Amino acid sequence: MKVVCPVCNRLFEAECTPYTTDYNNVKYYFDTEICMLAFLRDPENFIFKCKKSQ
């Protein structure tokens, strides 16, 4: 399955990375350890929030 690293926006295969974490019941995949560590320091900085239109 193709995924996008939330830190560097790089597209890669999820099966090819050991770097994952769960945050707010969502599993995030990272292409490098550096990206995962950056995310863990400040996850809210990398999460795209959708707003419902009213």
N, C-alpha and C positions, 0 to 999 in steps of 0.2 A: 504494500500500500504506500502510495506517495503522500508525504506530509511536508509541511513547511515549518522550519525552525522559527519559533516566535521571536527569537533574538536577532538573527541575521537575515531572516526571510529567504533562506536557501531551501530549495526543493530537494528532497532526498527520499530514499526508501526507509521506511520505519523499521523494517526487519534488519537493517544494516547498522543500527546504532544501539549501544548499551545505555545511552544517556536518556533517561526518562524520569518524570516525576508526576505525581498527582497533586493537583491544586484545585480546590473547590469542586471536587468530584469530576474533574476533567484531566485526562492523561495528556501530558505534553511530551513531545519528542524533540531532542536536540541533536544537531549534527556533530557538535564537539563538546568536550567537558567544559571548556571556557564559556560557551553559550549557556550551558546548564547552570553553572555557578553564578553567572550574571543574573539569570532568571531567579534563582533562589534568593539572591540578595534583595531583589525588589520586583517580585512577580507582578504587582499591579502596573508597573511601568510597561510591561510587555503584553498585557491582555487587552484585546479589542473588545470593547463593550458596545453591544447593540442596544439601541433605545427603541422601545415600542412606540409606534405612531398612534396617536389618540384620535 
